Amino acid sequence: MDFNAGGKVADQRQQCEAIYRRRKPNKPTQDVEPSKQSCSARYVGRVSLAPAAGALNRKTSWTRSLSTRGRTSVAVGVCFEYHPQHKEPKRKGKRKGKAALPKGKYKFEEEKAYFQEVDAFELLEESPSPKPTTWVAGNQTDTVALPKLCSPLDKWLFKKLNFTFEPSSTLSKILQTSTMRPIPSEPIGGNNLKSSSLKTPKNSSKVNSRLPSAQSRFELSLVDGNVLETVPDVGNDGCEDIVASVKKLSLASSSSDSEDLDPFRALLAVCGQSVPLKFRDVFSSYCDLDKITKIGEGTFGEAFKAGNYVCKVVPIDGNILVNGEVQKRSEELLEEVVLSRTLNYLRGHEGDFQNACTMFIETIDLRVCQGSYDAALISAWEDWDEDHGSENDHPKAFPDNQCYVVFVLEHGGKDLESFVLRNTDEAQSLLVQVTAALAVAEAAYEFEHRDLHWGNILLSRNDSVTMPFTLEGKQMYIQTFGLGMSIIDFTLSRINTGDDILFLDLSSDPELFKGPKGDKQSETYRKMKEVTEDCWEGSFPRTNALWLMYLVDVLLLKKSFERTSKDERDFRSLKKRLDKYQSAREALLDPSFSNLLVDGGI
Ligand SMILES: Nc1ncnc2c1ncn2[C@@H]1O[C@H](COP(=O)(O)OP(=O)(O)OP(=O)(O)O)[C@@H](O)[C@H]1O
C-alpha cells in the first residue's frame, strides 16, 4: 500500500464514593441544593456530586482504560432510592475494567511506559463520555419543533396524535419483526436453515455476508408470516402471546390515552414477549449456565459470553444507581433497539441491497428479563473481578424486581484497546474495514457513529482473506490478512431509518466537550461540535472522517505493531488527507486504500 500518494449532598458524599468511581478527577464540584432536585432531574438536569477524595488524584492512562469510554454524568433526583454499595478495594496493579491483557507477544512494559509518557505529556484527565440523555427522534419533513429532551416514545405519541394517527413506521416495522430468535447453541455461521423460513425472495442478497445467520432465519420467517410456527422453545414462558402483545400495543397506539403507551410494554413487544423472563431462561438457551463467562463491561452493560454469543445485560427502569449512573429507561432502549435492528438490515437479508456489509455487530436477539442476578452470572462476574478488577458495582445489589434488557450479540472479539495488532498490514486493513463500514452505512442510512473510540471497535482473527461489502450497488472486497472487525455501541449514533432520524442531542451534554486538551478522543468530540454547530439532528458525515483521523492517531500513538518509519510517514500523510474528506465515502476513495480493495465486478 502506498500511503505517500495519499445523594444527595454533603452528608451523603462519603457514602457516594463507592459508587462514583467513574467520575472524572479534577473537576470542580457542582453542589446542588436538595430543594432543586426533582424527579425530572433524571432526564433533564444532571447533578454532579463531589468526587471521591481518592479520585482527586490524577489517574494514569493505565488505569483510565475503561473510564474513557464510560459516562461521566451523575443524575440525581429525589426519586431514586439510595443504595450505597461497599466494594472491596481494588487489587493493586490491576487495570480497572479492562479485558484480559493479551499474553505472549504483548509488550506490557513497553506499552505501560508509553502510557506513562503520554500521561505526562497530554492527558490531564479522562475524556468525558456522554451522559445517557434521552434519544431524540426527528423527522425530516416535520416542521413542528419538537421539545428537546422528551422521550422517543413521547415523540412517537406526539407524531401519532398530530400527524399520522399511527405509530412511527420505524417502530411499526420493528414490531412486525419483533421475534428474532436464534436456534439455541447453534454455532455462529451455522447453515442449517429451515426450508420453511427461506420462502421469501428477500433472502437473495447480493452480499456474501459471512454466512446466513440465525437471525436471518427468523426475520425471513416473519416475512413469511410464520412467526409462531418458527419461534423455537427459547424462553417460551414469556413469548406465548407475542402476537396478542403486539396487537395490544398497536391498539393502544391508536388510542388517544397516553397511559396505554407504556414504553416497557412496547419494549416487551419489540422483544416478542408479553412478560419478562428469568435470566436462566435466556442464558440456558445458549449454553450451560456454569459455562457462562464475563468478557467485558461498560458503564451500562455487563458483557457475558454464552455459547458462541455475547449477552450484554443492561439494567433498566430501576431506581437504584448502577455504577454511579441513573439507569436507562425503556424508551431509550426502544430507540437503541430500532437503531441496532436497522443496522442489522445492512447484512443483506432485507431492504437495501445497494449497500451492505457485515462489519456492524449483529444483534441476534433482544430479551427483557426481571429478577435479581442469577447465581451463574454472579459467579462469572466475580471470576472476572478477581482477574481484572471490575470497575462496576457488584450485581448482587440488584433487587428482585429489577428489569434488564439482554442484547444477544454476535461475538466480535476483543476491543482495539486490548487487541495486539501484528503489523502494518493488519493496521491498514483495520482502517479500510472501518472506513468501508462507515461508507456503506452513510450511503444506506446517513449513518454517523459519533463515538468510534478504540473501545468500540472489536477485532478477531479468522482464516478469511477478504471481506465483501456493497457500496451503492458496487460489490467490493477488502483484504483482511485474517483480521475481522466489528463496530459496536451506537448510543451516540445518528441514523436516518427512512422514517425517522434518530440521534442523541449532545448539546445537552456540555461535559462531553470539556475533555483534556490534546487528548485525541476529546478533541474529536470538540471537532464534531464544530462541524455540526451543535445541531445534532442534521447529517454531517464529516464526523465519520473525524473518527477515522482519530483512529490513525490511535494506531500511531497508542498501538505498537511491526512497522517501518516509512509506514509511519504514510499514516501521517493519510491523516492529513482524511482532514480534507467530508465523509467516509470520500475517504474510501483515498489512493492509499486502493491496494486493499478488490473490485467484485458487479
Ligand atoms: N459483541 C461483543 N463481542 C465481544 N465483546 C463485546 C461485545 N459487546 C460488548 N463487548 C465487550 O463489553 C464491553 C462493554 O460493552 P459496551 O461498550 O457495548 O457497553 P456499554 O455499557 O454500552 O459501554 P459504555 O461505557 O461505552 O456505555 C466492550 O468494551 C467489549 O469489551
The ligand as a Tripos MOL2 file, in Angstrom:
@<TRIPOS>MOLECULE
LIG
   31    33     1     0     0
SMALL
NO_CHARGES

@<TRIPOS>ATOM
      1 N1        -20.4870   -8.2360   20.7750 N.pl3     1 LIG1
      2 C1        -19.4430   -8.1940   21.5820 C.ar      1 LIG1
      3 N2        -18.4120   -9.0490   21.4130 N.ar      1 LIG1
      4 C2        -17.3380   -9.0340   22.2300 C.ar      1 LIG1
      5 N3        -17.2100   -8.1930   23.2710 N.ar      1 LIG1
      6 C3        -18.1960   -7.3220   23.4850 C.ar      1 LIG1
      7 C4        -19.3610   -7.2650   22.6630 C.ar      1 LIG1
      8 N4        -20.1770   -6.2880   23.1210 N.ar      1 LIG1
      9 C5        -19.5570   -5.7550   24.1860 C.ar      1 LIG1
     10 N5        -18.3630   -6.3730   24.4100 N.ar      1 LIG1
     11 C6        -17.3990   -6.0830   25.4760 C.3       1 LIG1
     12 O1        -18.0760   -5.4570   26.5500 O.3       1 LIG1
     13 C7        -17.5680   -4.1150   26.7160 C.3       1 LIG1
     14 C8        -18.7260   -3.2050   27.0960 C.3       1 LIG1
     15 O2        -19.6520   -3.1380   26.0180 O.3       1 LIG1
     16 P1        -20.2990   -1.7730   25.5690 P.3       1 LIG1
     17 O3        -19.2080   -0.7950   25.2760 O.co2     1 LIG1
     18 O4        -21.2480   -2.0630   24.4840 O.co2     1 LIG1
     19 O5        -21.0650   -1.4060   26.9200 O.3       1 LIG1
     20 P2        -21.6610   -0.0180   27.3370 P.3       1 LIG1
     21 O6        -22.2110   -0.1520   28.7140 O.co2     1 LIG1
     22 O7        -22.5600    0.4710   26.2460 O.co2     1 LIG1
     23 O8        -20.3380    0.8400   27.3340 O.3       1 LIG1
     24 P3        -20.1970    2.4080   27.5750 P.3       1 LIG1
     25 O9        -19.4600    2.5270   28.8770 O.co2     1 LIG1
     26 O10       -19.3840    2.8570   26.3970 O.co2     1 LIG1
     27 O11       -21.5820    2.9750   27.6060 O.co2     1 LIG1
     28 C9        -16.8930   -3.7740   25.3660 C.3       1 LIG1
     29 O12       -15.8700   -2.8190   25.5120 O.3       1 LIG1
     30 C10       -16.3450   -5.1130   24.9440 C.3       1 LIG1
     31 O13       -15.1230   -5.3850   25.5920 O.3       1 LIG1
@<TRIPOS>BOND
     1     1     2 1
     2     2     3 ar
     3     2     7 ar
     4     3     4 ar
     5     4     5 ar
     6     5     6 ar
     7     6     7 ar
     8     6    10 ar
     9     7     8 ar
    10     8     9 ar
    11     9    10 ar
    12    10    11 1
    13    11    12 1
    14    11    30 1
    15    12    13 1
    16    13    14 1
    17    13    28 1
    18    14    15 1
    19    15    16 1
    20    16    17 2
    21    16    18 1
    22    16    19 1
    23    19    20 1
    24    20    21 2
    25    20    22 1
    26    20    23 1
    27    23    24 1
    28    24    25 2
    29    24    26 1
    30    24    27 1
    31    28    29 1
    32    28    30 1
    33    30    31 1
@<TRIPOS>SUBSTRUCTURE
     1 LIG1         1 GROUP 0 **** ****
